[in-house]
């Protein structure tokens, strides 16, 4: 019959013979910097996962008007601005002010810098409006109804 004490001593001896060299190699690699890239990737993945969880939690407790609805309103007002030349000046100014207010609201949601709330008028205001439209497009807000590949 096999003695349990002898089996236990054999297991301990084999584990010492295997685990101690492996631990020494692991410790040497860790001190030499071989695991630095793996550890940094693990930390980056962990930080990205935490940011994703915070984003999902923020979406669950979202308040206010969704950005998709604001973008749809912005597209609608942009189409109106293109067809405004036969309306009264008050109507045109009202549409431009509404368009600017929506752009300001979306810029605040996306943390985009703008000067639309300032006192600029005329060409300066049009240039700033054009710049902010480009920033919104770069941020992923679709401002035109055209699909990719569709003619202008």
Residue pairs with C-beta under 8 A, 6 or more apart in sequence:
29 35
67 106
67 109
67 110
67 141
70 102
70 105
70 106
70 109
71 106
71 141
71 142
71 143
73 102
74 99
74 102
74 103
74 106
74 141
74 143
75 142
75 143
75 144
75 145
77 95
77 98
77 99
77 102
78 99
78 143
78 144
79 145
80 95
81 95
81 96
81 99
84 91
84 92
84 95
99 129
100 116
100 129
103 114
103 116
103 129
103 132
103 133
103 136
104 114
104 116
104 117
106 112
106 136
106 141
107 113
107 114
107 116
107 132
107 135
107 136
110 136
110 139
110 141
112 132
112 135
112 136
112 139
113 135
114 128
114 132
114 135
115 128
116 125
116 128
116 129
116 132
120 128
133 143
136 143
137 143
146 152
